[in-house]
């Protein structure tokens, strides 16, 4: 049984079966004990009634004995002789004597100590003794529960009165209850199994609908489809909602991947076509070979390929081992590396040396991309500041250029996005620098935003958790 429905049905039926068997045994045992206690009480009452007659001096022949079928009575003296028996009593076992005729000696007399016998004309106050035996009355043999009570007659003769209570009714009740349970238990288990099977099927129907829809989505490749969400607010509805959220995220990821591939192909086409054109011209007219242009296109193609490879690694979840990094050292090293080629010198203000968990090379790439962007758009000034604020390392890079309109402040972090004033090949690049910078900052657990600089222009702010 591999299905959830079958396993659930089997498990529920097994649990109910164990519970019913335990409850049935408890009921039978309690019923038997209760009926047995009632039989003991009935036997004791009958024995004490006869003993009371003897205590008042009634002779053995004049005793008013109860009906022999309901309560067979036998009176035995201390020497083991039977002094009185119920009428029609033909045989008895389980009392002090197996004889049923008054005056006959019993087999194996009673040799107990008589010091604790009741006083003359008294019935013993001790708890009666009980035994189980059988008796034959008027040709009918039955099981009885016998109670024994001692009594001393006014003639100072101590005898023991044995009175029985028929166990047939108790045995019949226990047998009836047992048979009813043996018949009812399988029927009840069948009902439990059927109900569990139906309820489980109904409960799992939404799961099957989700599975079927996912299979359709997988076969068709249409990530715009969604699985049905049940109306009930339960775990299955939660599963369906989460599945739809996953499908939406997957759809967005695939769309971004397809857009990325299309944009990358478009961006790569231009430098490759330019290289091919220049090489073909050079092959036909060597004197027209533009070596500087070839080198420029090759370098641009190399940088673009490196950027695309880095983005692919970020998307694939590539996370080099992080370690404590002194951010001020990374920033200083980047400023020294680019100092000779800067179009506009950077005005740096490093007020603190916060340490962050990260990868030095990638943090340096973030600073470099932000500085490249600032120098590309600045008119005369690029300002950099590094400080620590409330457990956060804050790097700010501002320029005095045209700035970024509020409507474009999120767009510029998208891949291959270049604003209208930055679309030329010489100035605009491929539109990957800011996208790479934000992805790297997010991978370090930080955030990168853009706003307006105090003196006009764009202000990029990177925040990373400090250690």
N, C-alpha and C positions, 0 to 999 in steps of 0.2 A: 504494500500500500504506500505509494509514493506521493499521492496527492495530499494537500493540506486538509481537505474536507474529510478524506478517509481516516487520516491520522487523528483528526479532532473527534470524529465520531467514535472511533475505537477507544480513544482516551477517555472521553466523557462516559461512554458505556461502562468501561472498566471501573472508573471511579464510583459511578452509581451502583454498580454490582457489588463492589466491596462494601459500600455504605449500607446497602440493603441487607446483605448477608449479616453484617455486624448488628444492624438494628433488629433483624429477624431473630438472631440468636439471643439477643438481649430480651426481646419480647417473650420468647418461649421460656427462657430461664426464669424471668420474673413471673410469668403466668404459672409455671410449675411450682415455684416457691410460694406464691400466693395461695394457690389451691391446696398445696401441701400444708400450709399453715392453717387454712380453714379446716382441713381434715383432722389435723392435730387438735384443734380447738373443739371440734365436734366430738372426737373420741374422748377428750379429757372431760367434757361436760357430761357425757354419758357415764363415764367411769365414776365421777364424783357423785352423780345422782344415785347410783347403786350403792356407793360407799356410804352416802348419807343415810340411806335406809338401814344399812347394817349398823351404823353408829347409833341409831335410835332403838335398836333391839329387834328389828324385823328378822324373822327366821329365814334361813336359806330357802325353804320351800315356799315362803310367802312373799318373796321379793317380786316387785313389779319391774320386770326387765323390759327394756325397749325392744322394738321389732328386730328380730334376729337378722333379717336381710340388711337392714341399715346399720345396726350396731350390735354385732354378736358380742356376748358377754361371757366371761369365764371368771369364777371366783376360786382362788387357790389359797390354801392355808400355808402356814410356815413349814409344815411337814411335806408339802408338795401334793397334798390330796386335793382333788377337785371337789368343791363344796356346792357349787351351783353353776349351771350353764344355761344359755338361751335355748328356747324351744326350737326344735328342728335343726339344731346345730349338729352336723354329722362329722365334721373334721375341722381341725384348726392347727395352724402352724405359725410360729412367731411370737407365742406367748410363753408363760412359765410352764405350761404343760400341754402335751399333745392329746391328753385324754379328754373325752367329752361326756363322761359318765360320773355323776357325783359319787364320792366315797371311794373311788379307785385311786390307788397310790400313783403319784406322778413319777416319771422316769427322771432320775437325777434331782433329788429334792433340793430345797433351798437351805444352804448352810450359812447364810449371812448372819452377822452379829445382830442381835435383837435389841441392843441397848438404845437404838434410836427409833424404836417403834413408837407410834402415837399413843397417847394416853387412852385409858378406858373410855369408850363412847366417843372417840374423836377420830376425825379424818386427817391424814397427814397434810401438813401445809407445804411440804417440799414440792418442788417441781416434779411433775410426773415423768416417768420414763416412757420413751417412745420406741417403737419397733415396727418394722414392716413385715407383713406375712400374708397368709391367705386363709380363707375359711370356706367350707362347703356347707351351704344352708339349703335344705330341701332339694338336694341334688344339683344346686348351682354353685359353682366354684368361682370365687372372685378374690381380688387383692384388697387388703385392708391395711389401714394404719392404726396400730394399737397403742393405747395409752394405759399405763399401769399406775394405780393409786392404792396406797396402803391405808387400812382402817382397822381400829380395834373395837370390837363389839363390847356391849355392857358386860358380857361374860368373860372379858379379858382375853378374847381370842383375836389374834392379829391375822388378818387375811389380806390378800392382794386382789384387787378388782381389775380385770383386763376388759376393756371395751374397745371395740373397733369402729372405724369409720370407713365406709366404702370409697375406694379410690377410683371406681369406674368412671364417675362423672369427671373427675380431674384428668384422668388419662385420656378420656374421650375429647375433652376440651383442648388439651395439649396436642393430641393427634390431629384434631380438626384444624387448629391454628397452623400446625406444621404443614399439613397438606395444602392448606390455602396459600401459604407462602411459597411452597414448592411449585404450585400452579401459577400463582400470580407473579412471581419473580421473573420468569422468562418473558411473560407478556409485558410486564412493565419495562424490562430492559429493551424489548423490541420497540416499544413506544418511544423510549428515550433515544434509541439509536435513530429511529426514523425522524423524530423531531430535530435532533441534532444535525442530521444529514440535510434536512430541508432548510433549517435556519442557517447553517454554515454556507449552503449553496447561495442563499439569498444574501448573506453578508459578504460573500466573496464575489458576487456578480459584478460590483463596481471594479474590483481588482482585475477581473477578466476583461472588462471593457477597456481599462487602462492598458492592459497587456496587448489586446488586439489592436488598439489604436497605435501603440508604439511600434508594433510589428508593421502596420501599414506605413507609418512614417519612415521606418527603416528601409522598407522595400521601395517606397516612392522617392525618398530623399527630400520630401517637402517639409522643411523645418518650420514652415509657417503654420502647420497644423498643430492642434493642441488636444490633449486627452480630456475626456469628459470629467467634470468635477461633480461628485454626488451632492445632493441637497443637504444631507445630514452633516453636522459639524463633528465628525469623528476622525479617527486616525487615517482612514482611507481617504477622506476628503483632504486631509493634510498632505498625504502622499501625492494625490493628484495635483494639488496646488504647487507643491515643491517640484514635481515633474514638469509642470508647465513653465515654472520659473527656470528650470534647467534647460528646457527646450528653447526658451526665449534667449537665455544667455548663449546657448550653442548657436542659435540662429544669428545673433549679433556677432559672435566670434567668427562664424563662417563668412558672414557678410564683410566683416573687417578684413579677413584674410583674402577674400576674393578682390576687395578693393585695393588691398596692399599689393597683391600680385599684379593687378592691372596697372596701378600707378607706378610700381617698380618697372614694369615692362616699358611703360611710356617714358619714364625718366631715363632708362638705360638706352632706349632707342636713339635719343638725340646725340649723345656723345659717340655712340658706336657708329651712327650714320655719318657724323662729322669726320671721325677718324677714317672711315672707308672712303669718303669723298676726297679727303686730302691725300690719302695714299694713292687713289686712282689718278688724281691729277699729277701727283709726283711721279708716278710710273710713266705717264704719258709726256709730261713736261718736267724733267728733273730740276730745271732752273727755277720752277715756281714752288719748290718744296718749302713749306712753312714749318720749320722744326719747332719753333716756340709754340705755335698753335697746336701741333701734335702733342707736345709735352703737356701743354695745358689741358687738352682734352683727356689725355691718358691719366693725369693726376686727378682730374675731376671724376673720371670713371672709377679710379681706384678708391677715392674717398666715398663715392656713392656705394660701391660694392661693400666697403667696410661698414658703412652705416646700415645697409640692409642686412648684413650678416649679424650685426649687433642686435638689431631689432628682432631678428628671427630667434636669436638666443634668448632674449628677454621674454618673448612670447612662449618659448618652449620651457620657461621656468628655470633657466640657467642661473644659479645663485652660487657664485664662488664663496668659499668660507669667509665669513666676516671676522674682523679683529678690531681692537681699539685703534682708532686713527686720530691723530692730532690734526684737526681740520685747518688750523692756521698754517701748518707746514705744507699741506697740500695746496692751499691757495697761494702761498709764497712761491712754491716751486712752479706753479702754472704761470704766475706773473713773470718770473725770471725767464721761463722758456720762451715766452712770446714777446718779451720787451723789445727785442731788436726789430721785429716786423710789425709792431703795432702802428696802425694809421694814426690813432689818437692815444697818447699816453694815458694810462689808467691811474686815477687818483685813489690810492688804497688807504683805508683806515682799518687796521686790524686791532681791535680793542681787547680781545680775549683770545684764548686758545682752547676752545671747547673740544672735548674728545667725544667722538661718536663711534658706533659700531658700523663698520662698512668695509668696502674694498677701495683702497687708495686710488687705483687706476680709474675706476668708474666715477668716483667723486671728483677726480681731476678732470674727467671728460665733461661732467656737468658744468663745472666752473668755466672750462674752455668754451663750451657751446654758448653759455650765457654771455661771456665776454665777446665772442665772435658776433653774436646778434647785436649786442650793444654798440660795438664799433661799426657795424654795417649801417646802423641807422642814426648814429650820433652826428651832431653838427660840429661840436668842438670839445665836448667833455664826456668822459665815462668815469663814474664814481663807484667804488667798491667798498663795502664795510662788512666786518665780521664781528659779531658780539654774542654773548650768552645772555639769554633772557628766560628766567624761571625754568631752568632745567632744559632749555632748548637752544640749540645752536642756530643762529640766524645769519644767513648770508644775503646781502642786498646788493644788487648791481643795477645802477641807474644810468640813463643816457639823456641827452638834451635834444633828442630827435623829435619826430612828429608824434610819438606816443602810439598807444593802441586804443582804439575806440572801445567803449564798454561792451558793445555787441560782439566784438571780435576777441575778447580776452580769454575765452575758452577755445575758440576755433583755432587760434594760432598754435595750440598744443596738439592739434590733430596732424596725422602724418600727411606729407605732401601738400600741406596748406601753405600758400604764400599770399599775403595780402596784395592788393592791386598795385601799391607803390613799390613792391619788392618782387616783381615777377621776372625781372631781367635775369639772364643767365649769369651775368657778372656779379650781381648783388644779391639775388634772391636765393641762390643755391637750390637744393632739391626740396626744401621744406621739411627736413627731417631733424634738424638740430634741436629745436625746442621739444619735439615729440620724444626724442631720445633722452633729453635732459629730464623731462617729467617722469618718464618710465623708470629711469634710474633712481630718481629721488623717491618715487613711490615704492620701489623695490627695497629701499633702505628704511622704509617706515616713516617717511617724511612727506612733505607737500611742497609744491612749487606753484606760485601764483604770480599774476602780473597786475599792476595797478599804475597809478599816475605818480610820477616823481614830483617832489616838492617844487622844483623849478621848471616843471614841464618835461615832457618826454615819458619814457616807459621806465617803470621800476619793477624789476623781477626780485621776488623774495623766496628764498629756499629755507625751510625749517626742518631740522632733523632732531630727533630726541638725543640729548646728551647723556653720557654715562657718568 
